[in-house]
């Protein structure tokens, strides 16, 4: 089995770990997919089980995304494998192996992946999210600010980190410009 396929498989299986389901079932005996908004994600756990438990699930899901980034970077044979592992972990989270189409939205998993790929931009985006949430008390509007900040900062830094590229301007995948991959 090639290293790239193994990395993708590990990332997908990481994404399939249903932390929201397990925490809610253990804590309350409920199936998180049948209560609240019906989504198997950290936000629903926050509302149904409690803020502390929702934060725990968010941290665990973020860890899945971060770990998938490192699996792709360290185990994958090609330099673009972290990107594919980020997709695989989000796919596993939304469409888990044992509970197909009953996963979460992938916000925390994507955040974890971005923490590995673009740590500075993601940290600034998280700060923007926190400040906007404190000001507006609206999760959806605040998360739009976070993603906007990540994209804005990525533009300032000139694209993806240099260790994923053969040069500053071109990615190893067929000479495609790195900034084009991100769009």
Buried (B, 14 or more C-beta within 10 A) or exposed (E): EEEBEBBBBBBBBBBBBBBBBEBBEEBBEBEBBEBBEEBBBBBBBBEBBEEEBBEBBBEBBBBBBBBBBBBBBEBBEBBBBBBBBBBBBBBBBBBBEEEEEBBBBBBBBBBBBBBBBBEBBBBBBBEBBEEBBEEEEEBEEBBBBBBBBBBEBBEEEEBBBEEBBEEEEEBBBEEEEBBEBBE
